[in-house]
Amino acid sequence: MQSTDTLNKPPYGIIAILLIGAFISLLNETLLNVALPSIMKDLDVTTSTVQWLATGYMLVNGIMIPTTAFLIQRFTVRGLFLTAMSLFTVGTILAGMSPAFSVLLIARVIQASGAAIMMPLLMNVMLTSFPIEKRGSAMGIFGLVMIFAPAIGPTLSGWLIEHFDWRMLFHIVSPISFIVLIAAVFLLRDKKEKTPINLDFLSLVLSTIGFGGLLYGFSSAGDKGWDSPEVYGTIIVGVIGLVLFIVRQFKLEIPMLEFRIFRYPMFALSSTISIVITMALFSAMLLMPIYIQTIREISPLDSGLLMLPGALMMGIMSPITGKLFDKFGARLLAVIGLTITAITTYFFSQLTLETTYTTLITLYTVRMFGMSMVMMPIMTNGLNQLPAQFNPHATAMNNTLQQVSGAIGSALLVTVMSNRTATHAEELAKNVISQGTIPTAEIQHQIGMQAMVDGINDSFAVSVVLVIVALILSLFVKRARPAEVDDPREEKAGNEQFAT
């Protein structure tokens, strides 16, 4: 009995190492955003050029993540993590020593190629290590990493930029990543067998074109405009590539990424809700810094501090939410959480030029409290319905959809803000002229600021609609249990892919 308990005991050592690795890789993703103006000045590059540090990182993630289902099956956890952590560490060290922008961009690409593997790998280990009845608590810890790390990024980055050179962002992360890598070399062991499957090269090419095209197109839309051939051209190419990729997967006996998992209703529903929530989540992450720093002229550090209580709230609530999920299921938590999110997002759509700092902190913190009850329970419930052999595909699919929906959400909300700001500015200028007032430079500045606030409010209003859509969908969520594989072809493919 004792040996059985020991055998079935989750590999906490492996999970701890993977958690730390995933935490610093996610933290690194958001650290750089606040530093972009400093990098522009120091390396003498334009805004459109420096944005490639974020865009390039996102593109590599979008291209690499769909391949993680294959990688997780083909290689051991130890081998895959050591490779990913080595790439991330090398990229981080190189970024901290970058003498030129080209070197920094190459370093970010190397970082991203390692970081892209971390989250799907960690999620897959969590799913295979814990039984269904304890999975909520385990995924709550996973949620702590997924949400808390990027949430504290802006605060930490703002403080570092005010006191040090931007390279310090990498100098702080690199020794931590190196220590994690050394610890993994000596401590990380797993019994997973290598599965002898081959990567379909055509699938890899189509996946790269499909997801890469969509991510680049949508991420460029806010800056270049929807009428830019570069935007709609890459989106069209991406859609074509994605369609061909999906068709290809259905023809393969062992696909690179299994789309048949969407035949399981709770997984399909959870994926849909997650897409909508991710799009809505970007409203506060994207619009708040614009409002706080551009309109209210609050410093980057104070801007980050404003979001810190919300990040702490998410961190505290994530394990608690996991335990509540195990007891009550996902629907109750999602309905309560999305209701809170919808109400607070509505209040964000009523911002003025005088909205107090305290009001902003309170609204953002309460909104994060609502969000903490939604993301992980919904995702975990969907994953719970899948037979175990599809876990690598499900984790890869979830992470890919988050990347794509985040890009789409950002493009949508920035477009709404830009278009509505222009409309409001025109209307306000007409009102000023109709009253016989000469629009001086000061008045024009006031009009511009007020128009931007109104544009941000309209963008938040769109976000409210998205949250309400997610709330309605969450009413159909049911507690999921692992389903049987009902397609002999699926069972054959699944058994060949899944080996421990």
C-alpha positions as CSV (number, residue, x, y, z in Angstrom):
1,M,0.0,0.0,0.0
2,Q,2.8,2.3,0.9
3,S,4.6,1.7,-2.4
4,T,1.4,2.3,-4.4
5,D,0.9,5.7,-2.6
6,T,4.5,6.6,-3.4
7,L,4.1,5.6,-7.0
8,N,0.9,7.7,-7.4
9,K,2.2,10.7,-5.5
10,P,2.4,13.7,-7.8
11,P,6.0,14.7,-8.8
12,Y,6.1,17.9,-6.7
13,G,9.8,18.4,-7.4
14,I,9.3,18.4,-11.1
15,I,6.3,20.7,-10.8
16,A,8.1,23.2,-8.6
17,I,11.0,23.5,-11.1
18,L,8.6,23.9,-14.0
19,L,6.6,26.5,-12.1
20,I,9.6,28.7,-11.5
21,G,10.7,28.3,-15.1
22,A,7.3,29.2,-16.4
23,F,7.0,32.1,-13.9
24,I,10.2,33.9,-15.0
25,S,9.4,33.3,-18.7
26,L,6.0,34.9,-18.4
27,L,7.4,37.7,-16.2
28,N,9.9,38.5,-18.9
29,E,7.2,38.8,-21.5
30,T,5.6,41.8,-19.9
31,L,8.8,43.4,-18.4
32,L,9.9,45.0,-21.6
33,N,6.7,46.9,-22.5
34,V,7.3,49.8,-20.2
35,A,11.0,50.0,-21.3
36,L,10.3,50.4,-25.0
37,P,10.6,54.3,-24.9
38,S,14.0,54.0,-23.2
39,I,15.2,51.4,-25.7
40,M,14.1,53.7,-28.6
41,K,16.2,56.5,-27.2
42,D,19.2,54.5,-26.2
43,L,19.5,52.4,-29.5
44,D,18.2,55.2,-31.7
45,V,15.3,53.3,-33.3
46,T,11.7,54.4,-34.3
47,T,8.5,53.4,-32.6
48,S,7.6,51.0,-35.4
49,T,11.0,49.3,-35.2
50,V,11.1,48.9,-31.4
51,Q,7.6,47.3,-31.5
52,W,9.2,44.3,-33.2
53,L,10.6,43.4,-29.7
54,A,7.0,42.6,-28.7
55,T,5.7,41.6,-32.1
56,G,8.6,39.2,-32.8
57,Y,8.3,37.6,-29.3
58,M,4.6,37.1,-29.9
59,L,5.1,35.6,-33.4
60,V,7.7,33.1,-32.2
61,N,5.3,32.1,-29.5
62,G,2.5,31.7,-32.0
63,I,4.6,29.6,-34.3
64,M,6.2,27.4,-31.6
65,I,3.2,26.7,-29.3
66,P,1.3,24.6,-31.9
67,T,4.3,22.3,-32.2
68,T,4.4,21.6,-28.4
69,A,1.9,18.8,-28.7
70,F,4.4,16.9,-30.9
71,L,7.4,17.9,-28.7
72,I,5.7,16.9,-25.4
73,Q,5.0,13.4,-26.9
74,R,8.3,13.0,-28.7
75,F,10.7,14.0,-25.9
76,T,11.0,13.5,-22.1
77,V,9.9,16.3,-19.7
78,R,13.6,16.6,-18.6
79,G,15.0,16.9,-22.1
80,L,12.4,19.4,-23.3
81,F,12.6,21.6,-20.2
82,L,16.4,21.7,-20.2
83,T,16.3,22.7,-23.9
84,A,13.7,25.4,-23.4
85,M,15.4,26.8,-20.3
86,S,18.8,26.8,-22.0
87,L,17.4,28.8,-25.0
88,F,15.6,31.2,-22.6
89,T,18.8,31.7,-20.5
90,V,21.0,32.3,-23.5
91,G,18.5,34.7,-25.0
92,T,18.2,36.6,-21.7
93,I,22.0,36.9,-21.2
94,L,22.5,38.1,-24.8
95,A,19.7,40.6,-24.5
96,G,21.3,42.2,-21.4
97,M,24.6,42.7,-23.3
98,S,23.0,43.9,-26.6
99,P,25.1,46.7,-28.1
100,A,22.6,47.2,-31.0
101,F,18.9,46.7,-31.7
102,S,19.5,43.8,-34.1
103,V,21.3,41.8,-31.4
104,L,18.5,42.6,-28.9
105,L,15.8,41.4,-31.4
106,I,17.7,38.1,-32.0
107,A,18.0,37.7,-28.3
108,R,14.2,38.1,-27.8
109,V,13.6,35.6,-30.5
110,I,15.9,33.1,-28.8
111,Q,14.1,33.8,-25.5
112,A,10.7,33.3,-27.0
113,S,11.6,30.0,-28.6
114,G,12.3,28.6,-25.1
115,A,9.5,30.4,-23.3
116,A,6.9,29.1,-25.8
117,I,7.5,25.5,-24.6
118,M,7.2,26.3,-20.8
119,M,3.5,26.8,-20.3
120,P,2.1,23.9,-22.4
121,L,4.7,21.6,-20.8
122,L,3.8,22.7,-17.3
123,M,0.1,22.4,-17.9
124,N,0.5,18.9,-19.4
125,V,2.5,17.7,-16.3
126,M,-0.2,19.2,-14.0
127,L,-3.0,17.4,-15.9
128,T,-1.2,14.0,-15.9
129,S,-0.1,14.3,-12.2
130,F,-3.3,14.9,-10.4
131,P,-6.7,13.1,-10.4
132,I,-9.8,14.9,-11.6
133,E,-11.1,15.6,-8.1
134,K,-7.8,17.4,-7.1
135,R,-7.1,19.0,-10.5
136,G,-8.8,22.3,-9.6
137,S,-6.5,23.0,-6.7
138,A,-3.4,22.0,-8.8
139,M,-4.5,24.2,-11.7
140,G,-5.1,27.0,-9.2
141,I,-1.4,27.0,-8.5
142,F,-0.8,27.0,-12.3
143,G,-3.1,30.0,-12.6
144,L,-1.1,31.8,-10.0
145,V,1.9,31.6,-12.4
146,M,-0.1,32.3,-15.5
147,I,-1.8,35.4,-14.2
148,F,0.4,36.8,-11.4
149,A,3.7,36.8,-13.3
150,P,2.6,39.1,-16.2
151,A,0.5,41.2,-13.8
152,I,3.4,42.3,-11.7
153,G,5.6,42.8,-14.7
154,P,4.6,46.5,-15.4
155,T,5.1,47.5,-11.7
156,L,8.6,45.9,-11.5
157,S,9.6,47.2,-14.9
158,G,8.4,50.8,-14.0
159,W,10.5,50.8,-10.8
160,L,13.6,49.4,-12.6
161,I,13.4,51.9,-15.5
162,E,13.1,54.8,-13.1
163,H,16.2,53.7,-11.2
164,F,18.4,51.8,-13.7
165,D,19.2,51.2,-17.3
166,W,16.7,49.1,-19.4
167,R,19.3,46.3,-19.5
168,M,18.8,45.7,-15.8
169,L,15.5,44.0,-16.8
170,F,17.5,41.2,-18.3
171,H,20.3,41.3,-15.7
172,I,17.8,40.5,-13.0
173,V,16.2,37.6,-14.8
174,S,19.3,35.9,-16.2
175,P,20.9,34.7,-12.9
176,I,17.5,33.4,-11.8
177,S,17.0,31.5,-15.1
178,F,20.6,30.2,-14.8
179,I,20.0,28.9,-11.3
180,V,16.7,27.2,-12.4
181,L,18.6,25.6,-15.3
182,I,21.4,24.2,-13.0
183,A,18.8,23.0,-10.5
184,A,16.9,21.2,-13.3
185,V,20.1,19.5,-14.5
186,F,20.6,17.9,-11.1
187,L,17.1,17.5,-9.8
188,L,14.7,17.0,-12.7
189,R,13.9,13.3,-13.4
190,D,10.9,11.8,-15.1
191,K,9.9,8.3,-16.2
192,K,8.1,9.4,-19.4
193,E,9.2,7.4,-22.5
194,K,10.0,9.0,-25.8
195,T,7.2,8.3,-28.3
196,P,8.6,7.4,-31.7
197,I,6.5,9.8,-33.8
198,N,7.7,12.1,-36.6
199,L,6.9,15.7,-37.2
200,D,4.9,16.4,-40.5
201,F,6.9,19.1,-42.2
202,L,4.0,20.4,-44.3
203,S,1.9,20.8,-41.1
204,L,4.7,22.8,-39.5
205,V,4.9,25.1,-42.6
206,L,1.1,25.6,-42.8
207,S,0.9,26.2,-39.0
208,T,3.7,28.8,-39.2
209,I,1.9,30.6,-42.1
210,G,-1.5,30.3,-40.6
211,F,-0.9,31.3,-37.0
212,G,2.0,33.6,-37.9
213,G,-0.1,35.4,-40.5
214,L,-3.0,35.9,-38.2
215,L,-0.9,37.1,-35.3
216,Y,1.1,39.5,-37.3
217,G,-1.9,40.9,-39.2
218,F,-4.1,41.5,-36.2
219,S,-1.2,42.9,-34.1
220,S,-0.3,45.4,-36.9
221,A,-3.9,46.5,-37.4
222,G,-4.0,49.0,-34.5
223,D,-0.9,50.8,-35.7
224,K,-1.1,50.5,-39.5
225,G,-4.9,50.5,-40.0
226,W,-7.2,47.9,-41.4
227,D,-6.9,49.3,-45.0
228,S,-3.1,48.6,-45.1
229,P,-2.3,45.8,-47.5
230,E,0.3,44.6,-45.0
231,V,-2.6,44.0,-42.5
232,Y,-5.4,42.5,-44.5
233,G,-2.9,40.7,-46.8
234,T,-1.2,38.8,-43.9
235,I,-4.6,38.1,-42.3
236,I,-5.9,36.6,-45.6
237,V,-2.7,34.5,-46.0
238,G,-3.0,33.4,-42.4
239,V,-6.7,32.3,-42.8
240,I,-5.8,30.3,-45.9
241,G,-2.8,28.8,-44.2
242,L,-4.9,27.9,-41.1
243,V,-7.7,26.3,-43.2
244,L,-5.1,24.2,-45.1
245,F,-3.4,23.3,-41.8
246,I,-6.7,22.1,-40.3
247,V,-7.6,20.1,-43.4
248,R,-4.1,18.5,-43.3
249,Q,-4.6,17.5,-39.6
250,F,-7.8,15.6,-40.4
251,K,-6.0,13.6,-43.1
252,L,-3.1,12.6,-41.0
253,E,-3.3,9.4,-38.9
254,I,-1.2,11.1,-36.2
255,P,-1.7,14.8,-36.6
256,M,0.7,17.5,-35.3
257,L,-2.2,19.2,-33.6
258,E,-5.5,17.2,-33.0
259,F,-8.6,19.3,-33.9
260,R,-10.9,16.4,-33.0
261,I,-10.8,17.5,-29.4
262,F,-13.4,20.1,-30.3
263,R,-15.9,17.2,-30.6
264,Y,-16.0,17.1,-26.8
265,P,-18.6,19.8,-26.0
266,M,-17.3,21.1,-22.7
267,F,-13.8,21.5,-24.1
268,A,-15.2,23.3,-27.2
269,L,-17.4,25.5,-24.9
270,S,-14.5,26.3,-22.5
271,S,-12.3,27.2,-25.5
272,T,-14.9,29.6,-26.8
273,I,-15.4,31.3,-23.5
274,S,-11.7,31.6,-23.0
275,I,-11.3,33.3,-26.4
276,V,-14.0,35.9,-25.5
277,I,-12.6,36.4,-22.0
278,T,-9.0,36.9,-23.3
279,M,-10.2,39.5,-25.8
280,A,-12.1,41.3,-23.0
281,L,-9.1,41.0,-20.6
282,F,-7.0,43.0,-22.9
283,S,-9.2,46.1,-22.5
284,A,-7.8,46.9,-19.1
285,M,-4.3,45.7,-19.8
286,L,-4.1,47.8,-23.0
287,L,-6.3,50.8,-22.4
288,M,-5.5,51.5,-18.7
289,P,-1.8,52.4,-19.4
290,I,-2.9,54.7,-22.3
291,Y,-5.4,56.5,-20.0
292,I,-3.1,56.6,-17.0
293,Q,0.2,57.6,-18.7
294,T,-0.9,59.6,-21.8
295,I,-4.0,61.4,-20.5
296,R,-3.4,61.6,-16.8
297,E,0.4,61.8,-17.1
298,I,0.9,59.5,-14.2
299,S,4.5,58.1,-14.1
300,P,5.2,54.5,-15.2
301,L,6.0,53.5,-11.6
302,D,2.7,54.8,-10.3
303,S,1.0,53.3,-13.2
304,G,2.4,49.9,-12.3
305,L,1.6,50.4,-8.6
306,L,-2.0,51.1,-9.6
307,M,-2.3,47.6,-11.1
308,L,-0.3,45.9,-8.3
309,P,-3.2,45.3,-5.9
310,G,-5.2,43.7,-8.7
311,A,-2.2,41.4,-9.4
312,L,-1.9,40.5,-5.8
313,M,-5.7,39.8,-5.7
314,M,-5.3,37.4,-8.6
315,G,-2.4,35.7,-7.0
316,I,-4.2,35.3,-3.6
317,M,-7.4,34.1,-5.2
318,S,-6.0,31.6,-7.8
319,P,-5.3,28.7,-5.3
320,I,-8.6,29.5,-3.5
321,T,-10.6,29.5,-6.7
322,G,-9.0,26.1,-7.5
323,K,-10.3,24.6,-4.3
324,L,-13.7,26.1,-4.8
325,F,-13.7,24.6,-8.3
326,D,-13.1,21.1,-6.9
327,K,-16.1,21.6,-4.6
328,F,-18.6,23.5,-6.6
329,G,-17.6,23.2,-10.3
330,A,-16.9,25.9,-12.9
331,R,-20.4,27.3,-13.7
332,L,-21.1,28.9,-10.3
333,L,-17.6,30.5,-10.2
334,A,-17.8,31.7,-13.8
335,V,-21.2,33.3,-13.5
336,I,-20.3,35.2,-10.3
337,G,-16.9,36.2,-11.7
338,L,-18.2,37.3,-15.0
339,T,-21.0,39.3,-13.4
340,I,-18.4,41.2,-11.3
341,T,-16.2,41.7,-14.4
342,A,-19.1,43.0,-16.4
343,I,-20.1,45.5,-13.7
344,T,-16.6,46.8,-13.2
345,T,-15.8,47.0,-16.9
346,Y,-19.0,49.1,-17.3
347,F,-17.7,51.5,-14.7
348,F,-14.4,51.7,-16.6
349,S,-16.5,52.8,-19.6
350,Q,-17.4,55.9,-17.6
351,L,-14.0,57.4,-17.1
352,T,-13.5,61.2,-17.0
353,L,-10.5,63.5,-17.0
354,E,-10.9,63.8,-13.2
355,T,-11.5,60.1,-12.2
356,T,-9.5,59.7,-9.0
357,Y,-6.5,57.4,-8.6
358,T,-8.3,55.6,-5.7
359,T,-11.3,54.9,-7.9
360,L,-9.1,53.4,-10.6
361,I,-7.2,51.2,-8.1
362,T,-10.5,50.0,-6.6
363,L,-12.2,49.2,-9.9
364,Y,-9.1,47.5,-11.3
365,T,-8.7,45.3,-8.2
366,V,-12.3,44.3,-8.0
367,R,-12.3,43.5,-11.7
368,M,-9.2,41.3,-11.2
369,F,-11.1,39.6,-8.4
370,G,-13.9,38.7,-10.8
371,M,-11.5,37.5,-13.5
372,S,-9.7,35.3,-11.0
373,M,-12.9,33.2,-10.7
374,V,-13.2,32.6,-14.4
375,M,-10.1,31.7,-16.4
376,M,-8.7,28.7,-14.7
377,P,-12.0,27.0,-13.7
378,I,-13.4,27.3,-17.2
379,M,-10.2,26.0,-18.8
380,T,-9.8,23.2,-16.3
381,N,-13.4,22.0,-16.7
382,G,-12.9,21.8,-20.5
383,L,-9.6,19.8,-20.1
384,N,-11.3,17.4,-17.6
385,Q,-13.6,16.1,-20.3
386,L,-10.8,14.9,-22.6
387,P,-9.3,11.4,-22.5
388,A,-5.7,11.6,-21.1
389,Q,-4.0,11.0,-24.5
390,F,-5.3,14.3,-25.8
391,N,-3.8,16.4,-23.0
392,P,-0.7,17.6,-25.0
393,H,-3.0,18.7,-27.9
394,A,-5.4,20.4,-25.6
395,T,-2.7,22.4,-23.8
396,A,-1.1,23.4,-27.1
397,M,-4.5,24.4,-28.5
398,N,-5.4,26.5,-25.4
399,N,-2.1,28.4,-25.4
400,T,-2.4,29.0,-29.2
401,L,-5.9,30.2,-29.0
402,Q,-4.9,32.6,-26.2
403,Q,-2.2,34.1,-28.3
404,V,-4.5,34.6,-31.3
405,S,-7.5,35.9,-29.3
406,G,-5.2,38.3,-27.5
407,A,-3.9,39.7,-30.8
408,I,-7.5,39.9,-32.2
409,G,-8.8,41.6,-29.0
410,S,-6.0,44.1,-29.0
411,A,-6.6,45.0,-32.6
412,L,-10.3,45.3,-32.1
413,L,-10.1,47.5,-29.0
414,V,-7.3,49.7,-30.4
415,T,-9.3,50.2,-33.6
416,V,-12.5,51.1,-31.7
417,M,-10.5,53.5,-29.5
418,S,-8.8,55.2,-32.5
419,N,-11.9,55.5,-34.7
420,R,-14.1,56.7,-31.9
421,T,-11.4,59.2,-30.7
422,A,-11.3,60.7,-34.2
423,T,-15.1,60.9,-34.3
424,H,-15.4,62.5,-30.8
425,A,-12.6,65.0,-31.6
426,E,-14.5,66.1,-34.7
427,E,-17.8,66.5,-32.8
428,L,-16.1,68.4,-29.9
429,A,-14.4,70.8,-32.4
430,K,-17.7,71.5,-34.2
431,N,-19.3,72.3,-30.8
432,V,-16.5,74.7,-29.9
433,I,-16.7,76.5,-33.3
434,S,-20.5,76.7,-33.2
435,Q,-20.3,78.6,-29.9
436,G,-18.1,81.2,-31.6
437,T,-14.9,80.2,-29.7
438,I,-11.6,80.3,-31.6
439,P,-9.9,76.9,-31.0
440,T,-6.5,77.9,-29.6
441,A,-3.7,75.4,-29.1
442,E,-4.7,74.9,-25.5
443,I,-8.4,74.3,-26.4
444,Q,-7.3,71.8,-29.2
445,H,-5.2,70.0,-26.6
446,Q,-8.2,69.7,-24.3
447,I,-10.4,68.5,-27.1
448,G,-7.8,65.9,-28.0
449,M,-7.6,64.6,-24.4
450,Q,-11.4,64.5,-23.9
451,A,-11.8,62.8,-27.3
452,M,-9.3,60.1,-26.3
453,V,-11.1,59.5,-23.0
454,D,-14.4,59.1,-24.8
455,G,-12.7,56.8,-27.3
456,I,-11.3,54.7,-24.4
457,N,-14.8,54.6,-22.8
458,D,-16.3,53.3,-26.1
459,S,-13.6,50.6,-26.3
460,F,-14.4,49.5,-22.7
461,A,-18.1,49.5,-23.7
462,V,-17.3,46.9,-26.4
463,S,-15.4,44.9,-23.7
464,V,-18.6,44.9,-21.6
465,V,-20.5,43.3,-24.5
466,L,-17.7,40.6,-24.8
467,V,-17.9,39.9,-21.1
468,I,-21.8,39.5,-21.3
469,V,-21.4,37.1,-24.2
470,A,-19.0,35.0,-22.1
471,L,-21.4,35.2,-19.1
472,I,-24.3,33.9,-21.3
473,L,-22.1,31.0,-22.6
474,S,-21.0,30.1,-19.0
475,L,-24.6,29.3,-18.2
476,F,-24.3,26.2,-20.4
477,V,-21.2,24.9,-18.5
478,K,-21.6,21.5,-16.9
479,R,-19.1,19.6,-14.6
480,A,-17.0,17.5,-16.9
481,R,-15.7,14.0,-16.5
482,P,-13.2,12.2,-18.8
483,A,-15.0,10.9,-21.9
484,E,-14.4,7.7,-23.7
485,V,-12.7,7.8,-27.1
486,D,-15.6,6.9,-29.4
487,D,-13.7,6.9,-32.8
488,P,-11.4,3.9,-33.4
489,R,-9.1,6.0,-35.5
490,E,-8.8,8.5,-32.6
491,E,-8.1,5.8,-30.1
492,K,-5.4,4.3,-32.3
493,A,-3.8,7.7,-32.9
494,G,-4.1,8.6,-29.2
495,N,-2.6,5.4,-28.0
496,E,0.4,5.8,-30.3
497,Q,0.9,9.4,-29.1
498,F,0.5,8.9,-25.4
499,A,3.1,7.0,-23.5
500,T,4.4,7.2,-20.0
